[in-house]
Amino acid sequence: MNPDIMRERQNATFDVEKLTNILDRGPEKTKRRREIESLILSDPDFQEEDPNFLSRSERYDQAVRKSAQMILKLREYGIADPEEIYCYKNIARGNHHEAMGLHFAMFLPTLYSQCDPQQSRKWLPLAESYQVVGTYAQTELGHGTHLRGLETTATYDPATQEFVLNSPTVSSIKWWPGGLGKTSNHAIVLAQLYTQGNCHGLHAFIVPIRDMNTHVPLPGIVVGDIGPKFGFNEVDNGFLKLENVRISRENMLMKYAKVEPDGTYVKPPSAKLTYGTMVFIRSMIVGESARALAKSCTIAIRYSAVRHQSEIRPGEPEPQILDYQTQQYKLFPLLAMAYAFTFVGQYMTQTYQRINEGINEGDFSELPELHALSAGLKAFTTWATNSAIEVCRMSCGGHGYSRSSALPDIYVDFTPTCTYEGENTVMMLQTARYLVKSYGQVKAGHQLSGIVSYLNEADHRSVQPQPVAARPTVVDINDLTSLVEVYKLRAAILVELAAKSIQQELQRRKSQEDAWNNSAIDLVRASDAHCHYVVVKLFTDKLGEIGDTAIHSVMSTMALLYALHGITKNSGDFLQAGLLSVPQVLQISGRIKELLSQLRPNAVALVDAFDIPDKKMNSVLGRYDGNVYENLFEWARRSPLNSTEVHESYHKYLKPLRSKL
Amino acid sequence: MNPDIMRERQNATFDVEKLTNILDRGPEKTKRRREIESLILSDPDFQEEDPNFLSRSERYDQAVRKSAQMILKLREYGIADPEEIYCYKNIARGNHHEAMGLHFAMFLPTLYSQCDPQQSRKWLPLAESYQVVGTYAQTELGHGTHLRGLETTATYDPATQEFVLNSPTVSSIKWWPGGLGKTSNHAIVLAQLYTQGNCHGLHAFIVPIRDMNTHVPLPGIVVGDIGPKFGFNEVDNGFLKLENVRISRENMLMKYAKVEPDGTYVKPPSAKLTYGTMVFIRSMIVGESARALAKSCTIAIRYSAVRHQSEIRPGEPEPQILDYQTQQYKLFPLLAMAYAFTFVGQYMTQTYQRINEGINEGDFSELPELHALSAGLKAFTTWATNSAIEVCRMSCGGHGYSRSSALPDIYVDFTPTCTYEGENTVMMLQTARYLVKSYGQVKAGHQLSGIVSYLNEADHRSVQPQPVAARPTVVDINDLTSLVEVYKLRAAILVELAAKSIQQELQRRKSQEDAWNNSAIDLVRASDAHCHYVVVKLFTDKLGEIGDTAIHSVMSTMALLYALHGITKNSGDFLQAGLLSVPQVLQISGRIKELLSQLRPNAVALVDAFDIPDKKMNSVLGRYDGNVYENLFEWARRSPLNSTEVHESYHKYLKPLRSKL
């Protein structure tokens, strides 16, 4: 082990294993997680080539092989619990994705939830035995967020009792579904349903796209890969153009809406039923943010502990770059954020489970709040993480740019979360809609409960931001409860500001819609402040659950750093609202420097606690043993460009060049 | 042409061609640029495959072929002016790099500047006829920024009149030089010179690394490619390990420092001589920021004009996404920034040329200021552009993630500028050193000139930030001169704050070095504010040169947006310093919304004025004709994964899987 990193570990003030247990939610869970991880780590079938050395086709090949292997091994080991399956796949896939990801994440769940009993009997055995491998085709070339804009049509023909599917325009070609290009032989296609001359909106249809035996595309099906992307290149995101494709009436998913043999359309009983999945996936993404950030911080902080550079004091040895205040200021707030998002992710999972139990018993009352919360937090955490990964990468200097650092892979793998499952700006606006609506309810005399209850106070507060002098300065910048309060007031004031902007626009005789659009900047800002408040609050709440004194102490420092750093980055908001005075903002800058120094001895231990195996990170810079340079050299020598001493281009171009001059 | 984008062009309020002429610095320059560009655009030898469809080895092959072609064609066309060569290569390389880039950018210039006459006679003909293809090997696996830390040794052996070169440790292996891995047969190696038992620091040596005929690595040379990176994958950045490699005494570059045959070391006359190149390259990078940003804005804004999504008013057709306030708020400030950086880049080039003429006549007086300015602006513009490219990419939704958008390529190609030629945080601290030193001179009673002259006022100002009430509120938020003043005061106050932080640390008995490190956050912040002031000032200055009324009007709006947006993003600084009042900050938010609406009709024309040919951008989303969807489909079908209907992985893994279950 590298002596620098060994010394770091000796200097930690807390028991790393105990913190890992807290993150896993119990020592038994840590134990079981490690058991599952060791199945992969010790399995020779998963000792594969670094995908960075492979062509796109080879990467895809590797991903399909891995998908097939995982299916067989999970059966062999008898792992069936969803959380354990996730854990197993999580290690196996490293920084990349499953070729058959959408079969599990969307195709099967949609069959489970939307097949009628007869359909279940037909399709589930086929899909569960991989005779049918499927994907979920919703997004089109010209249409994403706005579902009503989708153009694919499914027109019922009572003569043959079939639906005829078509992609009537170029912009209606299905685009993006994972596994659609090459892997799947079926797709659930979302299409506008036409029957008896009327359009009944979007419905889901099971469409066979490739021959189940030869895998050749079926007649009328134009299918393929959408080409290389920023990342996800092991996945065959695909296109699908439908040209008069006929499927049986029974291929429409009919648990809720139906089309009778004669073409009569039967409405679904409720529209809320598909709402839950979306909320679940967005809640999950909060946890994905935390994991991506934890990986990135682990790499950057371990590397910063072994990398020496420049000099602080002339003549002395080059210091570890982790000793530079600027490096600490880059990384420690992100480390605090990784912990914050981890706890928020746990909260979202638990809350989803609780509310979902209610939903299964017909209680939808808490769904709108969870929907608003998951939309905003999905945007808030993914945007923050997205920037943070790049800060981590660049904090590793040149070596961060090498694929061997894994940070480029982590980034390109993560960044789509800002766009998919609800584009972030759209998500922020959805949350804002809930906030403004809630604010309106308060103004109308209602009393709110839940996470927006702070808006109840709106009525009692002065509407205009006040100058500092007019507010009693009671904020204690070292007290988290006091800081939660400040974040809350900031959110309340920004919600109010956004609501007032809409009012002003309406007074200028703008329509409701234009007023909304002309206030969108303020609305996003209000949502952002709301989410920031929620994160600070949940991090603070979590401290109450931590019994171990040493861990409580270091986690409190992290929470304080997260809260104070957020204030300095948004100090205009707090000053503008009169929530903090100028001297307080200056004090906070000074306090942050102290917190950085306090955290310095625990930095490596705090990333060790995430307990991410080397194999999962696939990062030479982030290795647990800190032996970076010899392994970088080792890795580089395996680069395919080094398979020959003299590249053929020398003989083709360079040597002939001389004689042509 | 797409009707949406055609309508956008009809709505512009100014003459696009005239603005292009301003950007080119004259209509004749526009004409000549287009002539040179057309040489590439019409040349069948440059009609090549999209590199995104190639393997790394194929990409490298393509880049070498292109490099060789460019050499021949430039001779054929008789293009020899550096600016015209740049223009030609700029189009030819698209979003990628030249395989032999460092031969031209570093190897030849170093020979020109550091060979003695005898060396020039030997090496220049070889290098200019590509018998010798070279690179510049400075950075090592374990050492970057801090040159004194480099470990490679060159030990003089008077017995044979040779230097013996060694890489004594793993961390001393040369790492990163472009063209080192496969392309070059020589390298200028920076090594610690040892002679007569003493170390004389870093010197440059010409080291043959490959046989000039067979291209096979020479004895004692371990050379190869450092492996795949985030981008630059067409370039063979390499490693070089030297094992007792002997080179002749004459291979040390001896224009300045020398080693006599007996081993006597002769010092160079001045250390300032190598200073200029660094400053030149950093100044150039400011222009690179502008170009990368101009490309990204062109793509995002054109696409936002043809993409329709969701609805503002129910029942109406989906609007162009450029009509959403949030989209305008994302993109228009970046467009303003692209113009700002373009003008700053022009200023840097002109200033460099002016000061360089002085240097050639022995006048180094302005070099320190230019050094400080180029360091800070390099960091300021590259950081801002780096984030901006990603904002542009994500503003294109899912399609921005496709390689067909070119935005991933632009990002990975650009992002290393934050790290190379001086890591950005280090650069900001270098500028801060100059600012703090200048501030100290004012305090000692000196009068400053040049761009830091605003610090002269520091002595007269109250040191503590004042509450708003205590300042006369004279700022006119619609007057650029007034805003330049506000940015200037912000910079002055933050320089003062950083200087005071150092003072306080020293009073706590910290050493000068620890005081510096413990104030680094404040120092970076001061540099940032200084650079921001310079950019706002230069943009404002530029307006005075624009005669055309319509263009002056739209550029003034852009400059105002740039300045006001910068204030809202840093409103804490302005409020904290008492430079703006709370009502003013609120007014600014409102004013920004108005400016967005004002700019909306000119958005497409403003990116058209950058006049970037489609071939240079290689972006389906950014096409001049706006025909996005059909070309996306076209592009995808060419993806290598679509070369067979059924991928071999189906037969290898998916089909067999069924029988194993």
Interface residues (C-beta under 8 A of the other chain):
Chain A: N52 F53 S55 R56 S57 Y60 D61 V64 R65 S67 A68 I71 L72 R75 S129 Y130 Q131 V133 T139 L141 G142 H143 G144 T145 H146 R148 G149 V170 S171 I173 W175 W176 G181 K182 T183 T214 H215 V216 P217 G224 D225 I226 G227 P228 K229 F230 G231 D236 F239 R307 H308 Q309 S310 E311 I312 R313 P314 E318 D323 Y324 Q325 T326 Q327 Y329 K330 N386 S387 E390 M394 G397 G398 G400 Y401 S402 R403 S404 P408 V412 T415 P416 C418 T419 Y420 E423 N424 T425 V426 L429 P465 P467 V468 S511 E513 D514 W516 N517 N518 S519 A520 I521 D522 V524 T568 N570 S571 G572 D573 F574 L575 Q576 G578 V582 V585 L586 S589 I592 K593 Y629 E630 L632 F633 W635 A636 R637 R638 S639 P640 L641 N642 E645 V646 H647 E648 S649 Y650 K652 Y653 L654 K655 P656 L657 R658 K660 L661
Chain B: N52 F53 S55 R56 S57 Y60 D61 V64 R65 S67 A68 I71 L72 R75 S129 Y130 Q131 V133 T139 L141 G142 H143 G144 T145 H146 R148 G149 V170 S171 I173 W175 W176 G181 K182 T183 T214 H215 V216 P217 G224 D225 I226 G227 P228 K229 F230 G231 D236 F239 R307 H308 Q309 S310 E311 I312 R313 P314 E318 D323 Y324 Q325 T326 Q327 Y329 K330 N386 S387 E390 R393 M394 G397 G398 G400 Y401 S402 R403 S404 P408 V412 T415 P416 C418 T419 Y420 E423 N424 T425 V426 L429 P465 P467 V468 S511 E513 D514 W516 N517 N518 S519 A520 I521 D522 V524 T568 N570 S571 G572 D573 F574 L575 Q576 G578 V582 V585 L586 S589 I592 K593 Y629 E630 L632 F633 W635 A636 R637 R638 S639 P640 L641 N642 E645 V646 H647 E648 S649 Y650 K652 Y653 L654 K655 P656 L657 R658 K660 L661
